[in-house]
Amino acid sequence: MVNRRDLIKWSAVALGAGAGLAGPAPAAHAADLEWEQYPVPAAPGGNRSWQLLPSHSDDFNYTGKPQTFRGRWLDQHKDGWSGPANSLYSARHSWVADGNLIVEGRRAPDGRVYCGYVTSRTPVEYPLYTEVLMRVSGLKLSSNFWLLSRDDVNEIDVIECYGNESLHGKHMNTAYHIFQRNPFTELARSQKGYFADGSYGYNGETGQVFGDGAGQPLLRNGFHRYGVHWISATEFDFYFNGRLVRRLNRSNDLRDPRSRFFDQPMHLILNTESHQWRVDRGIEPTDAELADPSINNIYYRWVRTYQAV
C-alpha cells in the first residue's frame, strides 16, 4: 500500500482521470480508493443495487504476482493457445509494479512477439458492469480489455486499440463476435469506434471513418476508463470515461442466427496481441519498437466489476 505522501500526490493528478491522465511514467497510487471517486455510470435497473465482485476487481496495489493476483487471475491462455497471428502469449510478459498491471509486447527469439495475457480464473454473468482504467501501448499490436465465453463462441470487446495509429489510436473500438468453432466461421459481428468526447468515429464493417480526430486525445498518451454494462443476453452499453457511447442490442447491430446471443458466462481478459489482417498488410512492430519501454507496455491501473443484485 502506498504511503500518505503517495496518496496525496495521486489525489492531485487523479482529478483529470475523467478526461484521461497524461504522463510519461505511471507512478504508484491508491487505486482502491481512487475508483470509488467514480460512481458506476450505469443504473443497475429495477430495485437492484451494485455490489462489488472482489473476484473480478483489482487495484494492483502490490508487487509481483502474489496470491492476491493468482487468486483472481491466470497469466496465460486457459487452454495453452499461443495466440493469433504472430502472438506468443507469455506469462513472463505481464507483471504488477508501481500500482499497475503491466502487459508487455517484446520480440521472441523465433521472430514472433511475446504478448502478455491475463484472464480471470472464473467467468462472470449478467447483469453486471465492468471497467478498467488503462493506458494503451504505442505499438502496432492491439491493446485490449474484453470478455470471452469458455467455449470461445461469444466475445465482447470493450476496447481494442492500435495505439500507434494517428487516427485509430484515438478510438475506443468496441465489438461483438459470435463464432461457430467446428467448422470455424464467424456467424455475426459489429465493430464501432468512438472518440473521448463520445462522438462516433469508425464503422469497422464498412471501413467508414467519421471525423479527422482533431482535438481528440491519443489514447496512448493517458489513462482512460473503458467499461461495459452487460444488461442481458441481448443488451450491452459501452462507456468511455463514464460517458455512454454505444448501445448494442437487437434493435440495431446485434444478430445471431442461432437465436442464443450472449446466454453464457464470460471471462475477463486484459492483453496485447498480433492480428493476422495487420500482418498480411505488413503492419508489424519492429525490433526497436518492441524493445522500447516507452511504448511497448499497456498499463492497467485497476479493473472493477459490479453485479446488480
C-alpha positions as CSV (number, residue, x, y, z in Angstrom):
1,M,0.0,0.0,0.0
2,V,1.3,3.5,-0.8
3,N,2.2,5.9,1.9
4,R,0.4,9.1,2.7
5,R,2.7,11.2,0.5
6,D,2.0,8.9,-2.5
7,L,-1.8,9.2,-1.8
8,I,-1.6,13.0,-1.7
9,K,0.4,13.0,-4.9
10,W,-2.0,10.7,-6.6
11,S,-5.1,12.6,-5.5
12,A,-3.7,15.7,-7.1
13,V,-3.4,14.1,-10.5
14,A,-6.4,11.9,-10.3
15,L,-8.8,14.8,-10.8
16,G,-8.1,14.6,-14.5
17,A,-9.0,11.0,-14.9
18,G,-12.3,11.6,-16.5
19,A,-10.6,13.2,-19.4
20,G,-7.5,10.9,-19.4
21,L,-4.5,11.0,-17.2
22,A,-1.5,12.1,-19.2
23,G,2.1,11.5,-18.2
24,P,5.2,9.7,-19.4
25,A,5.6,7.3,-16.5
26,P,2.8,5.9,-14.3
27,A,3.5,6.2,-10.6
28,A,2.4,4.4,-7.5
29,H,-1.1,5.2,-6.4
30,A,-4.1,4.2,-4.2
31,A,-6.4,2.8,-6.9
32,D,-8.6,1.1,-4.3
33,L,-9.6,4.5,-3.1
34,E,-9.5,6.1,-6.5
35,W,-12.1,4.0,-8.3
36,E,-14.6,5.0,-5.5
37,Q,-14.4,8.5,-6.9
38,Y,-16.3,7.3,-10.0
39,P,-19.9,6.2,-9.5
40,V,-20.9,3.4,-11.7
41,P,-22.3,5.3,-14.7
42,A,-24.9,2.7,-15.5
43,A,-28.1,2.1,-13.5
44,P,-28.5,-1.4,-12.1
45,G,-32.2,-1.5,-13.0
46,G,-35.3,-2.3,-11.0
47,N,-34.9,-2.3,-7.3
48,R,-31.3,-3.6,-7.5
49,S,-28.1,-2.1,-6.5
50,W,-24.4,-2.6,-7.5
51,Q,-22.3,-5.0,-5.4
52,L,-18.6,-5.2,-6.0
53,L,-17.2,-8.5,-7.1
54,P,-13.8,-8.8,-5.4
55,S,-13.0,-11.9,-7.5
56,H,-13.1,-9.8,-10.7
57,S,-11.8,-6.4,-9.3
58,D,-8.2,-5.5,-8.6
59,D,-6.4,-2.3,-7.6
60,F,-3.0,-3.8,-8.5
61,N,-1.6,-2.1,-5.4
62,Y,1.0,-4.8,-4.7
63,T,4.2,-6.1,-6.5
64,G,4.8,-9.2,-8.5
65,K,2.2,-12.0,-8.7
66,P,1.4,-13.0,-5.1
67,Q,-1.7,-14.9,-4.0
68,T,-3.7,-11.6,-4.3
69,F,-3.0,-11.8,-8.0
70,R,-3.1,-15.6,-8.5
71,G,-6.4,-16.0,-6.7
72,R,-8.1,-13.9,-9.3
73,W,-6.1,-14.2,-12.5
74,L,-4.3,-16.6,-14.8
75,D,-1.3,-15.2,-16.7
76,Q,-1.7,-17.5,-19.7
77,H,-4.4,-18.7,-22.0
78,K,-6.7,-21.2,-20.3
79,D,-6.1,-23.8,-23.0
80,G,-2.5,-23.1,-23.6
81,W,-3.1,-21.5,-27.0
82,S,-0.2,-19.3,-28.2
83,G,-2.5,-16.6,-29.6
84,P,-3.5,-15.2,-33.0
85,A,-1.1,-14.4,-35.9
86,N,2.4,-13.7,-34.6
87,S,1.4,-13.6,-31.0
88,L,3.1,-15.8,-28.4
89,Y,1.2,-15.5,-25.2
90,S,3.7,-15.4,-22.3
91,A,3.3,-15.4,-18.5
92,R,6.7,-13.7,-18.3
93,H,5.4,-10.6,-20.1
94,S,2.9,-9.5,-17.6
95,W,3.6,-8.3,-14.0
96,V,2.4,-5.9,-11.3
97,A,4.6,-3.0,-10.2
98,D,4.0,0.6,-9.0
99,G,0.3,0.1,-8.7
100,N,-0.2,-1.1,-12.3
101,L,-0.7,-4.4,-14.1
102,I,1.8,-4.1,-16.9
103,V,1.3,-6.1,-20.1
104,E,4.2,-6.1,-22.5
105,G,4.9,-6.8,-26.1
106,R,8.5,-8.0,-26.9
107,R,10.3,-9.9,-29.7
108,A,10.6,-13.6,-29.2
109,P,13.7,-15.5,-30.5
110,D,11.7,-17.2,-33.2
111,G,10.5,-13.9,-34.7
112,R,7.1,-13.9,-33.1
113,V,6.0,-11.5,-30.5
114,Y,5.8,-12.3,-26.8
115,C,2.4,-10.9,-25.6
116,G,1.3,-10.6,-22.0
117,Y,-2.1,-12.2,-21.4
118,V,-4.1,-12.1,-18.2
119,T,-7.6,-13.6,-17.8
120,S,-10.0,-14.1,-14.9
121,R,-9.9,-17.5,-13.3
122,T,-13.7,-17.6,-13.2
123,P,-16.3,-16.2,-15.5
124,V,-18.9,-13.5,-14.9
125,E,-22.6,-13.4,-15.8
126,Y,-25.0,-10.5,-16.5
127,P,-26.3,-8.2,-15.2
128,L,-23.0,-6.6,-14.4
129,Y,-20.8,-3.6,-15.0
130,T,-17.1,-4.0,-15.6
131,E,-14.5,-1.3,-16.3
132,V,-10.7,-0.7,-16.5
133,L,-8.6,2.4,-16.1
134,M,-5.8,1.8,-18.6
135,R,-3.2,3.4,-20.9
136,V,-2.8,1.6,-24.2
137,S,0.6,0.9,-25.6
138,G,2.1,2.7,-28.6
139,L,2.7,-0.4,-30.5
140,K,1.2,-1.8,-33.7
141,L,-0.2,-4.6,-31.6
142,S,-3.7,-4.2,-30.1
143,S,-4.3,-3.1,-26.5
144,N,-7.4,-4.9,-25.2
145,F,-10.0,-5.3,-22.5
146,W,-12.5,-8.0,-23.5
147,L,-14.8,-10.8,-22.4
148,L,-14.9,-14.3,-23.9
149,S,-17.0,-17.4,-23.1
150,R,-15.4,-20.6,-22.0
151,D,-16.2,-22.3,-25.3
152,D,-14.7,-19.3,-27.3
153,V,-18.1,-18.7,-29.1
154,N,-19.1,-15.4,-27.6
155,E,-16.8,-12.3,-27.5
156,I,-17.3,-8.8,-26.4
157,D,-14.5,-6.3,-27.0
158,V,-14.8,-3.3,-24.6
159,I,-11.7,-1.7,-26.1
160,E,-9.4,-2.9,-28.9
161,C,-7.0,-0.2,-29.8
162,Y,-3.9,0.1,-32.0
163,G,-2.1,2.7,-30.1
164,N,0.5,3.5,-32.8
165,E,-2.2,4.8,-35.2
166,S,-2.7,8.6,-35.6
167,L,-6.5,8.2,-36.0
168,H,-7.5,4.8,-34.8
169,G,-5.2,5.3,-31.9
170,K,-7.8,7.8,-30.7
171,H,-10.7,5.3,-30.9
172,M,-12.3,3.2,-28.2
173,N,-13.1,0.3,-30.6
174,T,-16.0,-1.8,-29.4
175,A,-17.2,-5.0,-30.9
176,Y,-19.0,-8.2,-30.6
177,H,-18.4,-11.6,-32.2
178,I,-20.3,-14.8,-32.3
179,F,-18.4,-17.8,-33.7
180,Q,-19.0,-21.3,-34.7
181,R,-16.0,-23.3,-33.9
182,N,-16.4,-26.6,-35.8
183,P,-16.1,-25.9,-38.6
184,F,-14.9,-22.4,-37.8
185,T,-16.9,-19.5,-39.1
186,E,-17.9,-16.1,-37.8
187,L,-21.7,-16.0,-37.5
188,A,-22.1,-12.4,-36.5
189,R,-20.1,-9.3,-35.6
190,S,-20.2,-5.5,-35.4
191,Q,-17.3,-3.1,-34.7
192,K,-17.6,0.6,-34.0
193,G,-15.1,3.1,-32.6
194,Y,-15.7,6.2,-30.5
195,F,-13.6,9.3,-29.6
196,A,-13.2,10.5,-26.0
197,D,-15.8,13.2,-26.4
198,G,-18.4,10.4,-27.2
199,S,-18.6,11.1,-30.9
200,Y,-18.8,8.2,-33.4
201,G,-15.5,7.8,-35.3
202,Y,-15.4,4.5,-37.1
203,N,-17.5,1.7,-38.6
204,G,-15.5,-1.5,-38.8
205,E,-17.9,-3.3,-41.1
206,T,-17.8,-0.6,-43.8
207,G,-14.4,0.9,-43.1
208,Q,-16.1,4.3,-42.9
209,V,-14.3,7.0,-40.8
210,F,-16.2,9.9,-39.3
211,G,-14.2,13.0,-38.4
212,D,-10.5,13.6,-38.5
213,G,-10.0,13.3,-34.8
214,A,-8.8,16.9,-34.4
215,G,-8.6,17.8,-30.8
216,Q,-9.2,14.2,-29.6
217,P,-6.6,12.6,-27.4
218,L,-4.3,9.8,-28.5
219,L,-5.1,7.1,-26.0
220,R,-1.5,6.0,-25.6
221,N,-0.8,9.4,-24.0
222,G,-3.0,9.0,-21.0
223,F,-5.2,6.8,-18.8
224,H,-8.9,6.4,-19.7
225,R,-11.8,4.4,-18.4
226,Y,-13.4,1.8,-20.6
227,G,-16.5,0.0,-19.4
228,V,-19.4,-2.2,-20.4
229,H,-22.8,-2.7,-18.9
230,W,-23.8,-6.3,-19.7
231,I,-27.6,-5.9,-19.2
232,S,-28.9,-9.2,-20.6
233,A,-28.2,-11.8,-23.3
234,T,-29.2,-9.2,-25.9
235,E,-28.2,-5.8,-24.4
236,F,-24.8,-4.1,-23.9
237,D,-24.0,-0.5,-23.2
238,F,-20.4,0.8,-23.6
239,Y,-18.9,3.6,-21.6
240,F,-15.9,5.8,-22.3
241,N,-14.7,7.8,-19.3
242,G,-18.2,7.3,-17.8
243,R,-19.9,8.6,-20.9
244,L,-22.4,6.3,-22.7
245,V,-21.1,5.9,-26.3
246,R,-22.8,2.8,-27.7
247,R,-25.9,0.8,-27.1
248,L,-25.8,-2.7,-28.6
249,N,-29.0,-4.7,-28.9
250,R,-31.3,-6.4,-31.3
251,S,-32.9,-3.2,-32.5
252,N,-29.5,-2.1,-34.0
253,D,-26.4,-4.2,-34.6
254,L,-26.8,-7.4,-32.6
255,R,-27.6,-10.5,-34.6
256,D,-27.3,-14.3,-34.0
257,P,-28.6,-16.9,-36.5
258,R,-28.7,-19.4,-33.6
259,S,-31.0,-17.0,-31.6
260,R,-28.9,-17.7,-28.4
261,F,-27.0,-14.4,-28.3
262,F,-24.9,-14.0,-25.1
263,D,-26.5,-16.6,-23.0
264,Q,-23.5,-17.9,-21.1
265,P,-20.8,-16.6,-18.7
266,M,-17.7,-14.9,-20.0
267,H,-14.1,-14.4,-18.7
268,L,-12.4,-11.0,-18.4
269,I,-9.2,-10.7,-20.5
270,L,-6.5,-8.0,-20.3
271,N,-3.9,-8.5,-23.0
272,T,-2.0,-7.4,-26.1
273,E,-1.8,-9.4,-29.4
274,S,-0.9,-9.5,-33.0
275,H,-3.7,-9.7,-35.6
276,Q,-3.5,-11.6,-38.9
277,W,-5.0,-8.9,-41.1
278,R,-2.4,-6.4,-40.0
279,V,0.4,-9.0,-40.5
280,D,-0.9,-9.5,-44.0
281,R,-0.6,-5.8,-44.7
282,G,2.9,-5.6,-43.2
283,I,1.7,-3.6,-40.2
284,E,4.0,-5.2,-37.5
285,P,6.1,-3.8,-34.7
286,T,9.9,-3.5,-35.3
287,D,12.5,-4.9,-33.0
288,A,13.3,-1.4,-31.9
289,E,9.7,-0.7,-31.0
290,L,9.3,-3.9,-29.1
291,A,12.4,-3.1,-27.1
292,D,11.3,0.5,-26.2
293,P,9.7,0.6,-22.7
294,S,8.2,4.0,-23.5
295,I,5.7,2.4,-26.0
296,N,5.7,-1.4,-25.5
297,N,3.7,-1.6,-22.3
298,I,0.0,-1.4,-21.5
299,Y,-0.7,-0.1,-18.0
300,Y,-3.9,-1.2,-16.2
301,R,-4.4,0.9,-13.1
302,W,-7.4,-1.0,-11.9
303,V,-10.3,-3.2,-13.0
304,R,-13.6,-3.2,-11.2
305,T,-16.6,-5.4,-11.7
306,Y,-20.1,-5.0,-10.1
307,Q,-23.0,-7.4,-10.1
308,A,-26.6,-6.0,-10.0
309,V,-28.3,-7.6,-7.0
